[in-house]
Amino acid sequence: MEDLTGKQLGPYQIVSPLGEGGMAAVYKAYQPSMDRYVALKVLPRHFASDPEFVGRFSQEARVIANLQHPHILPVHDFGESDGYTYLAMRFIEGGTLSDWLKNNGPLSLERIRHIITQVGGALDYAHAQGVVHRDIKPGNILVDRWDNCLLTDFGLAKMVESSSHLTQTGGILGTPAYMSPEQGLGQEIDGRSDIYSLGVLLYQMAIGRLPYQAETPMAVVIKHIHDPLPPPSKFNPDLPELLELVILKALMKTPEDRFASAGDMVKALQSATEQPTIPRATAPTPSSEMETIPRETAVAPQTAVESETPSPPPTPPPTIIADEAEMTEPELALDEKRPLWKRPILYIGLAVVAIVVLGLLLIDGGGSEEPNGIADSVPQDAPQPQDAPPDERPSRDQPPLPPETIAQIAMAQDAHNAGDLERSFELYNEIIPQASDRADVHCQFGALLRDLDDLPFAADEFDQCRQLAKENQIADLEGNAIAMNALIQAEMTVRADYDNVDKALNFINEAMLHPNAPSWLVCERGEFYLFYDDEAAVSDFEVCLKENGHDPYWQTRAEAAINMIYGYGALDDEDYFTAVDHFKTWASLEPENPETQCALGYAHTGLGDYQAALGDFLRCRNIAGDDAEMQKTARSGELYAQAQSALEKNDLPKALEHYDEAIRTTPDDGWLFCERGQIHQELDHMREARHDYNQCLEMSNDDPVTHDWAEELLDSLNDSN
């Protein structure tokens, strides 16, 4: 394909080439209307001359653009210009996994787990939407500056598959080195073909080479179809046996013999790589220095289709080091918690509706939500003991526990994770007297008390955990206990007096000064600022990205919060194009958060794209599930979009009907009265208009934007009289 540098395709100014593959070239391009760079994938001219392809391209591109997952590269736009067909995608500063693998041999187990968890999670989500990738390979996996993987080129092979040009040439679609046997045979494929390709990538990362090599691409395809798989352990004798079993199952010749889903493969891979690395045919040697693996972290990764509220991938919590006699007993660990989505502010139309809800609540490891819909966390990112040389490792000796107490703690953890808080509380009441000198047990109990909303006693338990951790020189556990205590103190302060923000922040700021303070605490302060100061929140989340970008949860959460803030700011400024862009990014990061779709609905309404808005509000309702308040918000949004559409057609009575129903749906949305009052005034219903404006004014005491708007409308009504 000719070099298109300097050319204009639609709204995009091509800046420089980024790469070229068998079916398309990729360029860095500038979009002036959005003041941003995009990655523009351009297909050769002959595709645009095929009407069948153009129709299928449009249909498939819409499907791909609706894939919203943190590890799928978002598609912003698609179109045809000057005889070229193109896709506009998010521009990522970084490279591909292929570039990275060229300079590295076999990867560490931690690195393998990181990559497969993210890519496998993206595939699991896509397969649930009925989309098969068909070309999984390192070159189609981007790695951003925070070390996160983003899968790209979804559906491109499928788009060109039935093009008359390709049908006539009879070319093989896909990449031979990663192609499943059924794909090589030209048979019908499903998500299990992607699992095979992911298995090839796993083989390559674990061994440092591809499973099949030959002189021609077709010879490689034939090997995938007919040749037995070279055992991974043949090339890497130190490969853990459980990991080899995962590779062998993923690369079975028959699809029915592979993993049933990408999620199952990720789950097996995580379990295999979370085990201690032990040479083959060698039994583990118990050691007081050995780190145990928390039982609750050996779970499948969170994907966009698993729960209504996004929950992060599990990361190892502060570990409890058991004595030799304990190593075969159930492991103990501080129950890892993460915050669920918080809804601090919801901008609607021209008004700002503040939802004043604050609570830094802990949740169970399974991601269940507290009744008020807000949760918080105890993230862990402190170095583990094996990261330091043996002579520099801190002492982690804690008093041993008898087997029956260990069993009780395991039952208490299970009850806590299952949501049976009362049963867990009963068990801990029996455990604490027997384990009063164990820091970790006090932190566990503190987490449970936090879930039970017993804040003062939870703070006491975390303080006890801190003291014992300090005595035993367990720095990371001490730091986390200090952080959790500070968050609880801050919450108790604002519960007692919502305006006492400075005092609440002092607890967090003082904790951040402690030498053992965890780096995630700045992220939590950003969450706190969401309720009070958008600029401070953005600043903290930017620091959070810098210091915790290696943590997939905080990287996603911080980016989501930043895009949420900028999106609502643009919506408030009536910059709807910018709002749509930020909200789409937010939705791609938190695909199971209904508010992202409702926000998109209001932005699309502002643009006058009412069909898109109605689709957004419908998705908001579908995601919201049993969330009654969000269901009302979505329904009110639908009615607002319908009212605006009617106004555009100058159908004032129809618009009035929609506003009436919207107000019945969400009667506390004062700004709707201002909107309806304008319709009444236009229809010369002056008494009704005055009533609505006064109602809007009375309901907006805490909302200066709407309050000023209502006053202006009342003044205009008086002037007209």
N, C-alpha and C positions, 0 to 999 in steps of 0.2 A: 504494500500500500504506500502511496506517495506520502511524503512528510507534510502534514497540515499545519505546522507551526506558523503562527501569524494570521491564520484564516479565522473567519467568523462562522460558527455553526449555530444558527438560531440565536439565543441570547448569550452565547458563550464565546469568549475570545481565547483561542488556543495559544498557550504560552510556551510549552515545551513538551517533548515526548517523554513518557514514563516507561514505556515498554511495548512490545508487540508480540502477539501470539499467533496461533494458526488461523484464528477466525476474526481477530480484532486488534486494533492498536489502541493504546491508552495514553491520554495526554493530560497534562495539567492545564486547566483552563480557568479563566476568570469570569465571574458572573457579576457585572456591574450593578444590576438592580438589587442584589443581595449583598454586595460588597464582600464576596467570599470566593475562595478557590474551590474548584470541584475536580474530581477525576472523571474525565470524559472518555468513555469507551466507544470507539467509532468502528462500525462495520464497513466492509468494502461496498462500493457503489452498486455492484450487481445485485445485492440483496434488496436495495430500495426499488429496483426495477421489477421485482417479483411481487405482484399484488397479493398472492397467497401468503408470502412471508410477511409483508407489511401488516396484514390483518392479524396474523398470529403473533407478530412481534408486539403489537399494541396490547393484545389480550394478555400475553405472558408477562410483559413488562409491568402491567398493573398488578398482577399477582405478586411479582417479586417486590414491587414497591410497598406492598402491604405486609411484607415479612418484617416484623418489628421485634428484634431480639438484640440484646447487648453485644452478641458476638457474630452478627450478620451485618455486613457493610450496608448502610442505608442507601436506597436509590431515591434521589431527589426528583428526577425528571427523565423523560424520554421523548424522542421525536425524530424528525427527518428534516434535513436541510441540505440544499445544494447537492442532492443525490446521495447523501450519506445518512445512514441510520445511526443514532447514538443513544447512549444511556449516560445520564449525569449522576454521579455518586459522590458520597462524602470523600473529601480529600484527606488522606492520612499521611502524616509525616512519619516516615519509618520505612520499612522494607517488607519483603515477603519472607515467609518461613524458609523458602528455597534459598534465598540469599544467606540466611543465618546458618542453614545446614551445610552449605558449601565450606564453611570455615570451622566446622565443629564435627567431632566424631560422635560416638554414642553419647546420648544425653543422660543426665542424672535422672533418677527416678522421680525426684521432685519436679524437674522440668517437664518430663514426659506427662506426669499427672496433670500439671498445669495446662498444657496444650490440649491433651485429649479431652479433659473435662470441658474446656471452653468450646472446642470445635464439635465435640460429641453432643454437648448441650444444644448448640445451634442446629445441628442436624436433627436431633430429637424433636425440637420445636417445628422445624420446617416439614418434617415427615408428618407430624400431626396436622399440619395445614394442607397435606396432600401434595407437597412439593418435593421432588427428588432432585438432588444437585447434579449428579451424573459425571462430575469431573473433579472429585476430591484429589488434591495434590498440593504440595508445599507452595507452588506458585500461585495458588488461589487462596492462600491464607496470608493476610496482611498482619504485621506485628507493629502496633503503634508505639509511641514513645513511653507509654506506661507498661509495656510488655504484655499487652492484651492482644489476643488473636481475634481477627475479624474475617469471617468467611465471605468470599466474593464470587462473582460469576455464577450466581444461582440462575439456572434455567437457560443460560445462553446456548448450550448445546441443544437443548430441547427446542429453542426458538428456531434454530437453523435446520433442525433434523428433517422436517418435511418440505423444506424449500425445494422447488423443482430442480434448481441447479445442483444441489448436493445429491438429490435422488438420482440424477442422471450420472453423476460421477461415481456414485457408489462408495464414497469415502467412509472411513470408520471414525465415529465421533467419540472423543474422549482422549485420554492419555494412556498409551499402551502399558507403561510401567506400573500404573495404578488401577488398571481396568479389571473388572470382575469377569469371571469366565462367561457368564450369561451375556454380559455386554459385548464381549469379544465375539460371541457367536451370533450377535444381532438379535437376541431374544428380547422379549418384553422384560422390563426391569422394574424394581420397586426400591424402597429404602434400604433393603438388605444389600443391594449393589453398592450403595454409599458406605455401608458398614464394612464391606470387603476392602474398598479403597482406603478407608480409615485404618483398617488393619495393616495394609501395606505401609502406610505412613508410620504406624506404630512400630512395625518391624524395622523400618529404616532408622527411626530415632533410637531404638533400643540397641540395634546392632551396628549401625554406621554404614550400612549398605542396603541396596534393594534386594528382595528375595530372588528375582529372576533377572538375568542379564543375557543379552544375545546381540548378534551383529546387526539385526534389523528390527524395527518396531514390530513388524508382523510376527517375527520369531518370538518376541517377548510375549505377545498376545497368545500365541500357541502354547507357550510354556505355562502361562496362567491357566489355560484351559485343561492341559493334559498332565503336566509334570508334577510330581509330588513336591510339597513345600520343603525346601531345605530347612532343617530344624534350626531355630534361632540360637539354641545353645551350642551348636556346632561352631558358630563364629564368636560367641560370647559365653564362655563356660561359666562366668560369674552371674549370668542372668538369673534372677529369682525364678524358681520353678512356677510359682503362681502367675507371674507375668507371662511366661512362655505359654501357659495354658490359655490365657486371654488371647494372645496372638494367634495360636493355632485355631481356636474356635472362630475368631473373626475371619480367618482366611480359609475356611472350609469351602470346597469346590461347589457344594450344593447350598443354595440360599437357606433351605429349611434347617440346615445344620449349624448355621451361624446364630449370633445373638438375635433375639426377636426384635430388638429395638436398639437404637443408638444409646438410649438411656440405660439399658441393661448392660451394654458394653462399658459405658463409663463407670457404672456402679462396680462391675467386676474389676476394672482397671484400678479404681480407687482402693478397693479392698486389697488387691494384690500388691500395690505399691506402698500402702500404709503399713505393711508388715515390716519388721526389722529385716534388713538385708543380711541374709545368712548364706554362706557358701553351700553349694549343693551337697547333699548327703552328710551334712554336719549339723549336729543338734545345737540349739542355742545354749550359751553359757550364762547362767544367772549372774547378775551383778547388781550391786547396790547403786551403780552409776547408770544402769540401763533405764531408758525412758519408756514408760508404758504408753499404750495407745488408747485414748478414750473410746469407750464403746459407742457413745452416741455420735461420734464423728464419722464412723464407717457407714455412711449412708450415700444414697444417690445424690448427684448434684441437683441443685434447684434449676429447673427449666421453666420457660414461660408458660407451660401448659399444666403445671403441677398444682398451683394454688392461686387463689384470687389476689393475694397480696405478695409482691415479689419478696423472696427471702434469699439471702446470699448463700453462696457455696460455703460449706463448713470449713473452718480452719482450726488447727489444733489449739485447744485451750491450755492454760498453764498446767503442766503435768505434775502428778504426784509420784514420787519415786518410791517404790516399794522395796522392802528388804527381800533377801533371797527367799525367805519362806513365803512371801506374799506373791511371787511372780506368777503363779498359776491361778491365783484367785481373780475375781472380777476387778477390773481396774477402776480407779477413782479419778475424777477430774472435776475442775470447776465447770459448772454447766455453762457452756458458751451461749451467749445471747446476742442477738442483733436487732437493731431497730427496724420496725416495719414503717410503712409510709406514714408521714405526718401531713396533715392538711392545714397549714397555718393560715393561708390566704387564698381566697377564690375571687378573682376579678370577673365580673359578669357585665357584659355590655360596656356601658360608659361608667359603671360604678364599681366601687371597691367594697366587697363584703368581707369583713374580718371575722374569721372563725377563731375565737379565742379559746384554744384548747392547749394545755401544756401538761405533759406527764412523761417523765423519763422512766418508763416501766420496763421491767425485764420480761421476756417471753421465754417459753420453753423452746428447746432445740428444734422441735418439729415445726415451729413457725406459727403456732396458734396465737390469736390476737386477743388482747384484753378487751373488755366490754366497751371501753371508750374509744377504741380504734387506734390507740397510740401505744407504741412500744419503744423500748430502747435496749441497749446492749452492753456487753462486756467484751469488745473485740480484743484479740490477742495478736501481738506482732513482736513480742520480745524474743531475742535469740534463744534458741534451745541449748541445753548444756553441751551437746556434741559440737556446737559451732565454735567453742573455745578450746584451746589446747588443754590437755588434762591438768597441767599444773596451774591453770588459771580458772578452772571451773569453781563456781561458788559451792559452798557446802549446802546440800539439800537433804540432809538427814532429818527425818521426822520420826517421832515415836511410832513403833510398829503397832499394827492393829491385829487383833485376833480374827481368824477366818469368819466367825459368825458376825462380827461387826462389819467386815468388808461386804458380806452378803447382804446385810441390812441396808448398807449405803447403796449398793447396786439396786435393791428394790425401791429405795426412796427416790433414786434418780429416775428409774423407769416410771414410777408413779408421777413424778414431776413432769417428765417428758410427755406422758400420756394425758396430762391435764388434770390428773386426780390430785389436786393440791392438798386436800384435807388428809388423804392417806399418806402423802409424802410428809406432811407436817407431823402426823402421829409417829411416823418412823423416826424422823429427826429428833423428836423429843426423847426417844429412847436412845438414839445414837450419841447425842451431844455429851451426856455425862460420861460415856465411855471414850469419847474422842475429843475431850475439851482442850487438849494440848496440840491438836492438829489444825494448822492454819487453813488448809484446803477445805476441811469439813465446815469450818465456820463460814467461809466464802460461799460454799454450796448452800448452807442454811440461809445466809443473807439473801442469796438469789431467790430462794423460795419465799422468804418473808416479803421480798419486794413484789413478787407476783401476787401475794396475798394482800398487798397494799398496806402492810404494816411497816410504814417507813421508819419510825423511830427504832424499832427493834432490828430492822434490816440494817440500819446504820450502825447499831451496836455490834452486830455480827461481823460486818465488814471491818469495823475498827479492831475487833478481836483478831480477825484474820490478819490485818496489817501488823499488829504487834507481834504475833507469833511468827509471821513470815520474816519480819525484821530480825527477830531473835535467831531464826534458823538460816538467815542470809539468803532467802529466796527472793531475789530482787524483783523479778517480773510479777510474782504474785503480790508482793508488797505494793508495787506500783499500781496494779490493777485494783487492789482493795482501796487504796487512797483515792483513785479516780472515781470508783463507784460510790464511795462515801461522799465525795464532793458533789456528784450528780444528784444524789439523794437529798443532801442538804440544800442544794439549789432548788430542787423541786418543792421541798417542804416550805422554803422561803416564799416562793411565788404562790403557792397554794394559800398561805396565810395572808399574803398581800401581793396581788398581781402587779402592782406598780413598783414593788421593791426589787426591780431588776438588777440594779447595781450591786446590792448585797448578795443576791443569788449568784451573780457572775463572779464575785470575789472568791466564793468557794472553789469555783472551777479554775480561776486564774491562779490561786494559791497552789492548787494541786498541780498545775502545769509547771510550776517552778521547782517541784521536787525532782531530784536527780533520777529517780526511778519512774517518773511519770511516763505512761505509755504514749506513743506518738499519736494514737487514735483519739486522744482527748481533745485535740484541736478540731477534729471532725465533729465530735459531740458538741463542742462549743458552737460550731457552725449550725448544728441542728437547733441549738438553743436560740441563736440569733435570728433564726427564721421567723420567730414570733415578734421580733422587735426592730431589727435593723438589717435590711436587705444588703446594704453595702458591706457591713461587717460580716454577714453570712458568706457572701461571695469571697471576701478576702480569706476567711478561715477555710473555706472549701478549696480554694486554690492552694493554700499551704497543705491541706489534707491530701490533695492530689500529688503534690511534690514528695511528701513524706510517707504516704501510704499507697502510692500508685501501684505497688506490687500486689496489694490486696484487692482481688477482683471486686469484692463487695464495696469497699470504700471508693474505689475508682469509679464504679458505676453510680453509686449514691451521690458522690460529690458532683460528677458531671450532670446528673439528673437535676440536682438542686440548683446548680448554676443556670442551666437552661430553663428551668421553671421560673426562676426569678427574672431572667432577661425576657422570657416570653410574656409574663404577666406585665412587665414594665412596658414592653412594646404594645401590648393590647391596651393598656391604660392610655398610651400616647396615640392610639389609633393607627399605629404602624403595623397593619395586619399581615403584610408579607413577612416581615421579620418575626412576628409572633408565630405564624404558621411554621416557619423554619425551626424556631427554638422548640415549639411544642412537638413537632415531628421527631426531633432528636430526643426530647424527653420521653416520648412514647416508645422510641426504639430502645431506650435504656430501661424503662419500667413498663414493659408491655402488658402487665397484669394490673396496672394501676388505673382505675376507671377515670380518675380526674384528668389524666393526660388527654383522653378522648373528648371529654366535655370541654376542656380548654381549647382543643382544636376546633370543636364545633362553633364556639363563640368567635374564634379567629376567622374561620371560613364564612361565618355569617357576616362579619365585618367586611369581608372581601366581596360579598354578594354571591358567593358560591353556595347556594342554599342546599343543593343536592348533596354536595360533599359534607355540609354541616349536618344534615339529617343522618347521613351515614355515620358520622362521628358520634352523634348523640345516641344512635342505636347501639354502636359498639360500647359506648360508655355504660348503657343499661345492661348489656349482656355481660360485661366484665363485673359490674357492681354486684350482681347476684342478689344476696339477701340484704345488702346495705340499703335500707329504706331511704335514708337521707340522700344518698347519691342517686338512687332511682328517681326521687323527686327532682333533684337538680337536673338530671338528664331529660326528664319529661318536660320540665319547664323550659329547658334549652330548645327542645324540639318545637315547642309552641312559639317561642321567641323567634326562631328561624322562620317558621311558617308565617308569623305576623309580619316580619320584615319583607318576606316574599310578597305577601299580599299588598303591603304598602308600595312596593316597587311597581305593582300593577295598578296602583291607585284604587284598590278595593278596600276602602276604609272600614266598612261594616265587617268584612271578613277579618281584617286585622284586629278589630275590637273584640271579636269573638275569641280569637286566639289569646289576646291579652287577658281577657276575663278568666279563661281556663288556666292560664299560667299563674295568675294570682291565686286562684283557688288551690293550685298545686303547691305553690311555695309562697304563702301569705306573708312570710317574714322578709321577703325580698323587697325592701322599700323602693328600690330603683324602678321596679316594674310599675309602680303607681305613677311615677313621673312619666314613664313611657306611655301608659294608657291615658294619662291626663292630656298628653299632646294630641292623641287621636280625638278625644272628646272635644278639645278646643277647636280642632280642625273641622269637626262636625257641628260646631256651634253649640255644644252642650256645656255651657260655661259653668253652671253649678257643679256638674259632675267633674269638670276639669279642675275647678278650685278645690273640691274635696280631695281629688287624687294628689294634687300638688301639696296640700297641707299634710296629707297622710305620708307622702314621701319625705317631707321635711321633718315630721315628728319621728320617723323611723330612722333618720340618718344622723342622729346626734353624734355617733362615734365614727362617722364617715364623712370627713370634710368635703370630699369630691362631690358626693351625691347631695350633701347639704347645700353647697353653693349652687349646684345645678337647680335644685328645687326652688331656691330663692330667686334665681334668674327667671325661672318659668312663671313664678307667681308675679314677679314684676312685669313680665311681658303680658300676662293676663290682665293686670290692672291697667296697663297702658292701652290695651286694646279696648277696654271699657271706657 
